[in-house]
Amino acid sequence: MIDSTVCSVSLTYACTHEECVGCLPSTTISLLCFGLHEGRAAGEETDRKQVNSSSLSRKPAHTNWKEQGGEEGRERRMAGGGADAALKQDDTQPHPVKDQLPDVSYCITSPPPWPEAFLLGFQHYLVMLGTTVIIPTALVPQMGGGNDEKARVIQTLLFVAGLNTLLQTTFGTRLPAVIGGSYTFVVPTISIILAARYSTIVDPHQRFLHIMRGTQGALIVSSAIQIILGFSGLWRIVVRLLSPLSAAPLVALAGFGLYEFGFPGYIPHLLRSKKHVFDRYAVLFSIAIVWLYAFILTVGGAYKHAAAKTRQHCRTDRSGLIASSPWIRVPYPFQWGAPTFNGGEAFAMMAAAFVALVESTGTFIAVSRYSSATPVPPSILGRGVGWQGIGILLDGLFGTANGSTVSVENAGLIALTRVGSRRVVQISAGFMIFFSILGKFGAVFASVPGPIIAALYCLFFAYVGVAGLGLLQFCNLNSFRTKFILGFSVFLGLSVPQYFNEYTSVAGYGPAHTGARWFNDMVNVAFSSEALVAGFVAYFLDNTLHRNDPTARKDRGYHFWDKFRSYRTDPRSEEFYSLPFNLNKFFPAD
């Protein structure tokens, strides 16, 4: 019989041997059982020898087994216990770092089946409608336009967003990034609206046209900064000095804006499916339920006696888009007339373009992470920034009253669905173009109530922010240098823009208040961006503080990204970021 003290190690595991049931897991029990049975076999062999030898001591055989074979079995049991201890020690080790995010259902180059891809693409289209509708709804009335002008601007912005998304996913970074409107360009646009040279125009429609042409000229000029920095390789040089430590605040604050749990987040937990239907299509279910509920309340007259603000946010017919949108209309360049140019307005818009460039860099990193791609090589980021500049140029040519940047909410949607397929985002670009031409149908989807859009933003922005925090896995968080750079940059990234925003809301103008409006706009736009402030502080400190310290390079995680600083040093870059149609021969990346 086996010693009972051995099999009392644990009662929660099972062994493959019948006599060791309830002992240890099969991964570690092999050593233990081997020792037990070998020890018993050795003891029995010794017993037989002792019985056959009458000149030896007549001790009971089981005593010799315990003393001789049992000693051998005890040694083997000690070996088994060591393996178990090693297993427990492994459980306490930190999680290993991952160049590519695991547990992603579909990565960039692995598209889902076509029916699923179309549904997911339509979901991306619905998500980007929020910004597409909100920005023109806020700007066009101040420009002097009515519902007709607002509907045309929304159609144009949606059409150009589809073109820019196709260009970015095909010739830019090739990441599944949606390119849409940006709140960064709102401040310089309002500055153009308030310019004195437009105040003398009495007719609202003519005033709208003149302001739109001035905005077009500023956007066309400002696009040069991204085109030059991207295609000349200057931004590639800047990004090569980026480490996980300096990238973490940039990416985190590109996403953290609204941080609370929204309604869509509950859908996956309330409704479960083996095929992950409800968590993958949570946005579709949420928007459908809330929109239908708001439509019933609107038709039923529930908002007739509600406050004006409630009607504005909750009615499905609040914006007048459905009645004002034409059935079919194709946006075209210079549809508002020839652009006009003003130096001060162009400088202010260039500051916004630079801020959008920095924010887009952080969002590109988040998109690459959630689509299970390797870190984006600097040359690919430069190429993407250059094509984003072309996108802003198209905004100016078509007249969208707004610039373009990478959509943060769509980056968060990739995290929610765990689908980072390039094909899905390209299908969503097709929906953007299609519904921008068929205005009535697009207006129906654009009538989604504002509260559901805000709830979606809470979830998506949080996902992008967490992508930045995930980069800290490459850093040594026990280093005081790391703690200082991380904490100081995040704190300034939150406090400085907050100061500028509060100052503006109280005084009616920003802290920079000189006689030159363009200079004021440049300063106020730059320091009102959390991502720009945090990214700049982290980038500066990370590349200057204790730079010659040999441990600093490892603490900041710089060595983990060494093989991704060039396009050719990691073979996976070819899979994710190579140009189609064999264009790498003509436009090589380094």
Steps between C-alpha positions, in 0.01 A plus 500: 500500500621851421591730785189701582700810585596540134151501353376763744685779319189626325149370454410729210693332222487164326764250396495245220606220734217323674680492834577872493152636428454838666870574525656753256445624144616277220770750400682457831367163620714308254813568705326429828334177385823392338675543833227324695473196277872478439553524875246227561657280231844548647367417847329182379819389324692556824238302694542202271876507545462521876261205513736283293797587721475330839824657624356849491290668758138389527351846498160527337521555130293817511760654732777448244271643228451812706866530583644410160245518220311761698809722512527482122128571464531789747775653288282469195209645691718797583566541129127495433442756771765720341318488168178597670675787674645613167151495349365712783793736464424543129145599591634798693714630213382812310322454171741496206507801266328461164604672178157414362181505702358147543136387498411705191239325287609644164824689444584735213557235237238245613158632395178349637243340265333745264159520676667563833743746342211705358326516837819603676572758230153647539563519873815705440295729277244558774768578756673764288165670430511658844787737431389544139162637610598683819769726353297643204194529725702728730687699232262550207241713686779729624621533141156618392377178344165331547384139487571472127862613541542279806378193314737571208797549734427173681474319167829652385680418823372143484602463135853631558535284811429194288762605244760573770436169673550310175822690428637444850421128511633443148801729465561649847579300812267225371362472853122458543468866597194709416581858397228747596427845635697643790407726790853640487410715198191651663684783679672648192177459304312703761778757482435531126127532566565791740740678265414866445508473121185286504300707748383750237325235287127525570358213294540175705550279197767728352668521839503121517658473156774755576589336834503158339740622229726651765498169689584316180802719435629455856462122477679483166799691639506310829510164323855583391639450851394135517589429137850644544570342840364165390643449152834676563590258780521766772222345706668162463810643672287634785314173551819293506582657837162396636516232770218310672539734798450819298233341281287388795382851608448600136275206420324502837399866485402470134220279632413609853239772466174354621560217740188332632325180417237538230196297411664301218742351745223311676373325189775234481445407866122479483483302177744216447562294190757238410570691178548833684215657304393753760842626602617527138186688391432686823493836321241384248273362772542804724436759228202306364337469842559859607412652161176300480407605854573866422305476174194363682521780756539758223200374302294460815552862601694431817729797435233759415513666840864416576771761531663623179830340595332163554327518162828593333683198640230233506267547201586297191387785273685771690754597235276530195739284299244265351284776353798706380709223345465438125431152375815481289790741498871451429734745677770651280801731544445878524124450532483811721711711267869590473689486835632822653826526691600694809842470664384523862220246451739264324752514789227420754382207291859375463527485880186286506646278225814444708294414808297256288827348376616427857162366610477280191842352575371387839180361350694316228698327776176401675350367176809293427479355850133406485532352151775267627765652277860562596602853610481735203844572347585874491511507121146359486377761747658769285326361194168499683546859614575605142179341373308658785630834373359413159172431680499852647573631152190319374302653789604842374424424137154356566408740782426301816554792744719262700828312479567128526668276752491136612168421663556416867152354540552255214831394654307420818245303296781275377580421863135433583443261208855355496486526123792693353448398140599750231223373276233590757613863516521523122141373482401770748662757267276366225196559723616857565523579129175318415285669765657841436371481142158363598426787734157397632620158615811643659293761684288226661809343657634842592192568715628280784436683831796670662495315835572163340796654316634639828462161666692337216775757535542411867578143409712557190716777643569286805619213280744723314629644826564154638701418187745766614519356849567160347830629359632523856554123493825575316621743769653455843236640731730455800730770363460845654594652165207317338263604777600866471470521121171312491334681789622849411404476133152362570436761768603788276307347212185522711557825691635734228212446252255524788644840592472624141142375467383651830673828423325516162158416643529775764677777308366430152853469361804285572802577719683609184322828428700734279412723209586222256203263488692239300771482769239465773335216313828319446588506871150422625449211259835341584467521879138388500597153375561246778680261269735767365596636843548158660680358197735797469593500871557123506697509173723786619573354844551147369763613250684742731473381861795272593548424134851356554391272783545140373192380688273775364479343155369176645271669752325699228441185291693640206672170427170319450425714193848483348405244238200708393689827442566389146252348262743228392624370835185303583340271238150561638510861382476378141180313585325792669630816336614419145338696218265325255560442130873448569543875555778443754740478208425860409437636850730299730473535878803495727 
